[in-house]
Amino acid sequence: MMVQTQAAHENRGLVEVLTQTEIRKKPPVNLVSRQIHPENTVVEVEGVLFGGPQFAVIAGPCAVESRDQLLATAQAVKSSGAAVLRGGAYKPRTSPYSFQGLGAEGLDLLTLAKEEIGLPIITEVMDGTELDLVEAHTDIIQIGARNVQNFSLLRQVGRSRKPVLLKRGLMTTLDEFLMSAEYILAAGNPNVILCERGIRTFETATRNTLDLSAVPILKERTHLPLVVDPSHAVGDCRYVCPLARAAMAVGADGLMVEVHISPETALCDGQQSLSPAVFQTLMDDLRLMAGLFHRVL
């Protein structure tokens, strides 16, 4: 009897070892995968739908600079048809001497803009210590390209009740990008919107290289909605509109576009920001295209 018990114990140990080996060789199907979720996930943010027929446009300044700047830009993008207002309260910058955002004051101004203009808002969280404050002021939490593999922060926003927009990193493969989204879903938050915003290549003609091929590939692999940010991809307002139109053509669910009431005086990324007049033209073009691609704008 003792021999049989010992043998059974050894067999269970062997099975556990083999199981772990199989898991390492062949990971289980992931929550982001279409294999277990064939239908598109639709993320709703105060009536705005990401992932359905609606082509949702997020627009606004790179950074919140002042009350007048934010409210004027918010009114302009809403008048042109934007569905969500973007604006950075905390700004991760390459140089420590560049404008870093207004912080908590910027969050208060975003809340004011929502109350006065009526658009839901999205802003970036850079650090887990700021998450509660950001979550209290925003409708969508943005994880920027620099934090795409900050797994601790991803787990934290995964416990949030707010939708999360996750940007692809400069050097992040599509598999790595999806695994970052997996961290959020695995922590309990199913409302994730992916964002392609350009990757770093050898090309220097633009700030980054917009990987439009990522759109159909990701749409094939995952059920999560996907938007494209052409502003950060190219870093030059001259090329934002054609790439925005291309993003709709290849199947993106929406756009994130930088718009500033006065791009020439912007404290952050003015060279890639559209003026309200140019943004209006872009939205008119997208409305003309929408029917061809079974979209509603």
C-alpha positions in Angstrom: 0.0 0.0 0.0 2.8 2.4 0.9 4.6 1.5 -2.3 1.4 2.3 -4.3 1.0 5.6 -2.5 4.6 6.6 -3.2 4.2 5.6 -6.8 1.1 7.7 -7.2 2.8 10.7 -5.6 5.7 10.3 -8.0 3.4 10.1 -10.9 1.6 13.3 -9.9 4.9 15.1 -9.6 5.8 13.8 -13.1 2.5 15.0 -14.5 3.1 18.5 -13.0 6.5 18.7 -14.4 5.3 17.6 -17.9 2.4 20.1 -17.7 4.7 23.0 -16.8 6.9 21.9 -19.7 4.0 21.9 -22.1 2.9 25.4 -20.9 6.4 26.7 -21.5 6.5 25.1 -25.0 2.9 26.2 -25.9 1.3 29.0 -23.9 -2.4 28.8 -23.3 -4.7 30.8 -25.6 -4.6 34.4 -24.4 -7.5 36.6 -23.4 -6.7 39.1 -26.2 -7.0 36.3 -28.9 -9.8 35.9 -31.4 -9.5 32.2 -30.8 -11.5 32.5 -27.6 -13.3 35.8 -28.5 -14.2 35.7 -32.2 -16.5 38.8 -32.0 -15.1 42.3 -31.9 -15.0 43.8 -28.4 -16.8 47.2 -28.4 -15.6 49.6 -25.7 -18.2 52.2 -24.8 -17.2 55.5 -23.3 -20.2 57.7 -22.5 -22.0 56.8 -25.8 -18.8 56.7 -27.9 -18.2 53.2 -29.3 -14.7 51.9 -30.1 -14.8 48.6 -32.1 -18.2 48.8 -33.8 -19.3 50.6 -37.0 -18.5 54.0 -35.5 -15.2 55.6 -36.5 -14.3 57.4 -33.3 -12.0 60.4 -33.5 -10.0 61.5 -30.4 -8.7 65.0 -30.8 -7.1 67.8 -28.8 -3.8 69.3 -27.7 -0.7 67.3 -26.9 -0.6 69.2 -23.5 -3.0 71.2 -21.4 -1.4 74.6 -21.2 -4.1 76.9 -20.0 -7.8 77.3 -19.5 -8.4 79.4 -22.6 -6.2 77.2 -24.8 -8.0 74.0 -23.7 -11.5 75.3 -23.9 -11.0 76.9 -27.3 -9.5 73.8 -28.8 -12.1 71.5 -27.2 -14.9 73.6 -28.7 -13.2 73.6 -32.1 -12.7 69.8 -32.2 -16.3 69.1 -31.0 -17.7 71.4 -33.7 -15.8 69.4 -36.3 -17.1 66.1 -35.0 -14.5 64.7 -32.6 -16.0 62.2 -30.1 -13.4 62.4 -27.3 -11.1 65.2 -26.1 -7.4 64.4 -25.5 -5.0 66.5 -23.5 -1.9 65.7 -21.5 -1.8 66.8 -17.8 1.5 64.9 -17.2 3.9 64.9 -20.2 6.7 62.4 -20.5 9.4 64.4 -22.5 12.8 63.3 -23.9 14.4 66.4 -22.4 14.0 67.2 -18.7 14.0 70.9 -19.6 10.9 70.6 -21.9 7.4 71.5 -20.7 6.3 68.6 -18.5 2.6 69.5 -18.2 0.5 71.2 -15.5 -0.1 68.0 -13.5 -3.1 68.1 -11.1 -4.0 71.6 -12.4 -4.2 70.2 -15.9 -6.6 67.4 -14.7 -8.8 70.1 -13.2 -8.9 71.9 -16.5 -9.8 68.7 -18.4 -12.7 68.2 -16.0 -13.8 71.8 -16.6 -13.6 71.3 -20.3 -15.8 68.2 -20.1 -18.3 70.1 -18.0 -18.4 73.1 -20.4 -17.9 71.4 -23.8 -19.5 68.0 -23.2 -16.8 65.7 -24.6 -15.5 62.7 -22.6 -11.8 63.0 -22.0 -8.6 60.9 -22.2 -5.3 61.7 -20.5 -2.1 59.8 -19.8 -1.0 58.3 -16.5 2.8 58.0 -16.1 3.1 56.5 -12.7 1.1 54.3 -10.4 1.2 56.8 -7.6 -0.8 59.2 -9.9 -3.4 56.6 -11.0 -6.1 57.3 -8.4 -6.0 61.0 -9.2 -6.0 60.5 -13.0 -8.8 57.9 -12.7 -10.9 60.4 -10.8 -10.7 63.0 -13.6 -10.7 61.0 -16.9 -13.0 58.8 -18.9 -10.2 56.8 -20.6 -6.8 56.1 -19.1 -3.9 56.4 -21.5 -0.8 54.3 -21.2 1.9 55.9 -23.3 4.5 54.3 -25.6 7.2 54.6 -22.9 5.1 52.6 -20.4 3.9 49.9 -22.7 6.0 47.3 -20.9 5.7 48.8 -17.4 4.1 45.7 -16.2 3.4 46.9 -12.7 1.5 49.9 -14.1 -0.4 47.6 -16.5 -1.5 45.4 -13.7 -2.7 48.5 -11.8 -4.8 49.9 -14.6 -6.1 46.3 -15.1 -7.8 46.7 -11.8 -9.3 50.0 -12.8 -13.0 50.3 -13.9 -12.0 52.9 -16.6 -11.3 51.9 -20.2 -7.6 51.9 -21.1 -6.0 53.1 -24.3 -2.7 51.3 -24.7 -0.1 52.8 -27.1 2.4 50.6 -28.9 6.1 51.3 -27.9 8.7 52.6 -30.2 10.5 49.2 -30.4 7.6 46.9 -29.5 6.7 43.9 -31.7 3.1 43.1 -32.3 3.4 40.0 -30.1 4.9 42.1 -27.3 2.2 44.7 -27.7 -0.5 42.1 -27.4 1.2 40.6 -24.3 1.1 44.1 -22.7 -2.7 44.2 -23.4 -2.9 40.7 -21.9 -1.6 42.0 -18.6 -4.5 44.5 -18.4 -7.1 41.9 -19.3 -5.6 39.3 -17.0 -5.9 41.7 -14.1 -9.6 42.1 -14.8 -10.2 45.0 -17.1 -11.6 43.9 -20.5 -12.0 47.4 -21.9 -8.7 48.0 -23.7 -8.3 50.0 -26.9 -5.0 49.5 -28.8 -3.2 52.4 -30.4 -0.6 52.2 -33.2 1.5 55.3 -33.0 4.6 54.6 -35.1 7.8 52.6 -34.5 11.4 53.5 -34.7 13.2 52.5 -37.9 16.2 53.6 -39.9 14.1 56.2 -41.7 14.6 59.8 -40.6 12.2 61.7 -42.9 9.6 61.4 -40.3 9.7 61.3 -36.5 8.7 57.6 -36.5 7.4 55.2 -39.1 3.7 54.6 -39.0 3.2 50.9 -39.2 -0.1 50.7 -41.1 0.4 47.0 -41.7 -0.1 46.5 -38.0 -3.8 47.4 -38.3 -5.0 44.4 -40.4 -2.6 42.1 -38.6 -3.8 43.1 -35.2 -7.5 43.0 -36.3 -6.9 39.4 -37.4 -5.2 38.4 -34.2 -7.3 40.2 -31.6 -10.8 41.2 -30.8 -9.8 44.5 -29.2 -10.5 47.8 -30.9 -7.6 49.7 -32.5 -7.0 53.3 -33.2 -4.2 55.1 -35.0 -2.2 58.1 -33.9 -0.6 59.7 -37.1 0.5 62.8 -35.2 3.1 61.1 -33.1 4.0 58.8 -35.9 5.2 61.4 -38.4 5.8 64.5 -36.2 4.9 66.8 -39.0 1.4 68.3 -39.6 1.9 68.1 -43.4 1.6 64.3 -43.3 -1.0 63.8 -40.6 -4.1 64.0 -42.9 -3.1 61.6 -45.6 -2.1 59.0 -43.0 -5.3 59.6 -41.1 -7.3 58.8 -44.2 -5.1 55.7 -44.8 -5.8 54.5 -41.3 -9.6 54.4 -42.0 -8.9 52.6 -45.3 -6.9 49.8 -43.7 -9.5 49.1 -41.0 -8.7 51.2 -37.9 -11.6 51.8 -35.5 -10.6 55.4 -35.0 -8.0 58.1 -34.7 -6.1 60.1 -32.1 -5.1 63.4 -33.7 -3.3 66.4 -32.1 -5.1 69.7 -32.6 -4.1 73.0 -31.1 -5.9 76.3 -31.3 -2.6 78.0 -32.2 0.0 75.4 -33.2 2.8 77.9 -33.7 2.6 78.9 -30.0 2.2 75.3 -28.6 4.4 74.4 -25.6 4.5 70.8 -26.8 4.5 69.2 -30.3 3.2 72.2 -32.1 4.9 71.1 -35.3 2.7 68.0 -35.6 -0.6 69.6 -34.4 -3.3 70.5 -36.8 -5.0 73.8 -36.7 -8.8 73.8 -36.2 -9.3 74.7 -39.9 -7.2 71.8 -41.1 -8.8 69.4 -38.7 -12.2 70.4 -40.1 -11.1 69.6 -43.6 -9.8 66.2 -42.4 -13.1 65.4 -40.7 -15.0 66.4 -43.9 -12.7 64.0 -45.9 -13.3 61.2 -43.5 -17.1 61.6 -43.7 -16.9 61.3 -47.5 -14.8 58.1 -47.1 -16.8 56.5 -44.2 -19.5 55.0 -46.4 -17.0 53.2 -48.6 -15.6 51.4 -45.5 -18.9 50.7 -43.8 -18.2 53.2 -41.1 -20.3 55.9 -39.3 -18.6 59.1 -38.3 
